[in-house]
Amino acid sequence: MGSGVWGLDKKDNFTHEEIVFLFARVYPAFGIDYIKEVRSSYPDCICIKNGEEIAIEFEPVLSSFRDHIQKDDLGKCQYIVCWQDDLESYSPIKEEIQKHDINIIKLKDFYEEGKVKDRSKSLDWSLKDMQRLTENQIKLLYAFIANDKDILTSKEISKFIGVKGKALGGVIGGFKTTKEWLIRKHPRGWQFNKKYKHKIIKIVSEFGPDIGIR
């Protein structure tokens, strides 16, 4: 991994803490909505993926997981995040991992293929990108700003933009994109990415009357 990716020039001797950092930097790439908790007990981390909780154990390399065999309830873990898989194909540790249907995320493959660099260039929404959103999408995003909240229920959104049922689902579904999330599922409803608050305000201030926002 080159030093240009995150400011360090290391080989394969990452610490447990550095694995946590490397994962936290790119977790959306693995379909994870957000990190709910990082803790000292097994498993190390609880995340939300597709609205459901998943448990993750962080390891510098996959062989480090041997410390949990026979000691912990492996069924509590759904993912192992490590820098690389250093095990033989038919190792006893790997057999235990497979037996418990634990998925493996190898960060080395992800970082060295240049996906982090590519994503950092393509994820950010420009003002022009956001101006291409539909009228209802802009109104939906503005609902969070107008209500001074970053989390709203479907009912609150529906009341603000005047769209409900399947039509509202279509508006929300239209945000699926290869770019960074603007709105995502949350246990209490829907969450707005406050990073884009000022761009939405600018769009509404310029085109508000034309999209029915007064």
Beta strands, then each sheet from edge to edge (+ up, - down):
strand 1: 34-38
strand 2: 45-49
strand 3: 52-61
strand 4: 79-84
strand 5: 103-106
strand 6: 151-152
strand 7: 183-186
strand 8: 189-192
sheet 1: 1+ 2- 3+ 4+ 5+
sheet 2: 6+ 8- 7+
end
